[in-house]
Amino acid sequence: MGQLINTGEEKWKFYFGFKHEFPSEEDLETIKAIVFPGSGHSVYNNTVSWIPELQDFIRRIMNEYPQIRFIGGCFGEQATA
């Protein structure tokens, strides 16, 4: 991703879902794609406060902004012994 950012051809903006940061309505009108880099938490772990909020955000984008594409990394939680 660093090479893409440094080319100057695209503008990148970062939001931190785990800090409850999401794009504004104005930003959503111009965003072409959203990259979800993944997490050590399971996507099904509703005890982590930001996971349900992120799930709702993704559903909303899929329904209201079909022009926005998604790239997603791995979410997963390692079992503890």
Number of C-alpha atoms within 10 A of each C-alpha: 7 6 7 11 12 11 9 9 8 9 10 13 10 10 13 11 15 14 9 12 12 16 16 8 8 8 11 17 12 10 16 12 13 19 13 15 10 14 14 10 15 15 17 13 13 13 8 13 12 17 20 15 15 17 13 12 15 15 11 12 16 14 10 11 15 9 15 15 13 13 10 10 10 13 14 14 13 8 5 4 3
